[in-house]
Amino acid sequence: MSSQMLLQQIESRYPVIEKPIPMVANPIRMTIVDDPDQLLDTLSKEDQHGVLHLPYWTYLWPSAIGLARYLDSDDGIYGERVLEIGCGFGLAGIVACQKGGMVLFTDYEQDALAFARYNALRNGCADKACFVQMDWNTPCLKGKFSRVIASDVIYEDTHWTPILDMLQTHLNPDGEAIFAEPTRTSAAGFVDRLSRYGFTYTKQISDVVGLDGVVFKISIYCLKRDRGVPP
Ligand SMILES: C[S@@+](CC[C@H](N)C(=O)[O-])C[C@H]1O[C@@H](n2cnc3c(N)ncnc32)[C@H](O)[C@@H]1O
């Protein structure tokens, strides 16, 4: 499908706006949902257990900008097989493509993937990007990745085990997983689990200006397997 047709399809369902996200060289032009708060009531849904699921994918979170900036200054991605989980609009994965990675964008929301696909096309990443609808609780992946990237996906403790299990299976033994999150206290629970899964990590915090102009402290965790601990 051409990018024009894809955009028409998206615009038939959502009000959209294009936002440039500055990077060191050129900005990434991100087409996102305009005023997602207006859609909260219509897009929120309850699962069979009565748990309410909010449409978090309709926001471009500051962690995505933080992860994109981090990857923008990483020259080791060229030629690597990269997996993005919970990609939302796809900003971080697009930067990974532009740095030469072959990126598999995944999210369990089909409409998020439509935006990510359009944004990847719009930013010249067609030959570097693939898209798969995937729930990380039931991963449908083939093979291993040298990088797994994710922004703002560890906000619920129920996410931690399936995400770490997925890393155990699909991260190369010498690979790296990079998580960005907005320095929530709850992230400590995720970090506590890492040694049990045989990971060590480094953490850096940087100030990131979100789309609303507010400055957020974004933590970037880089996970690697402990030497000597088999995957
Ligand atoms: C807080 S949003 C972050 C979106 C994007 N990474 C960003 O930072 O702007 C969480 C994302 O994870 C996705 N997600 C939540 N649970 C998921 C699951 N079990 N499997 C796959 N994706 C999931 C949501 O659809 C959403 O896109």
The ligand as a Gaussian input file, in Angstrom:
#p B3LYP/6-31G(d) Opt

LIG

0 1
 C        2.823000       3.840000      27.202000
 S        2.620000       3.275000      25.546000
 C        4.232000       3.632000      24.856000
 C        4.168000       3.786000      23.363000
 C        5.505000       4.207000      22.722000
 N        6.518000       3.211000      22.944000
 C        5.938000       5.546000      23.275000
 O        6.806000       5.566000      24.166000
 O        5.414000       6.578000      22.827000
 C        2.705000       1.487000      25.717000
 C        2.680000       0.759000      24.383000
 O        2.771000      -0.636000      24.612000
 C        1.752000      -1.301000      23.891000
 N        1.409000      -2.498000      24.676000
 C        0.827000      -2.562000      25.906000
 N        0.692000      -3.831000      26.306000
 C        1.208000      -4.609000      25.304000
 C        1.376000      -6.012000      25.114000
 N        0.961000      -6.887000      26.048000
 N        1.970000      -6.450000      23.990000
 C        2.386000      -5.564000      23.045000
 N        2.257000      -4.226000      23.146000
 C        1.674000      -3.753000      24.269000
 C        0.613000      -0.308000      23.788000
 O       -0.258000      -0.565000      22.705000
 C        1.390000       0.989000      23.593000
 O        1.707000       1.242000      22.254000

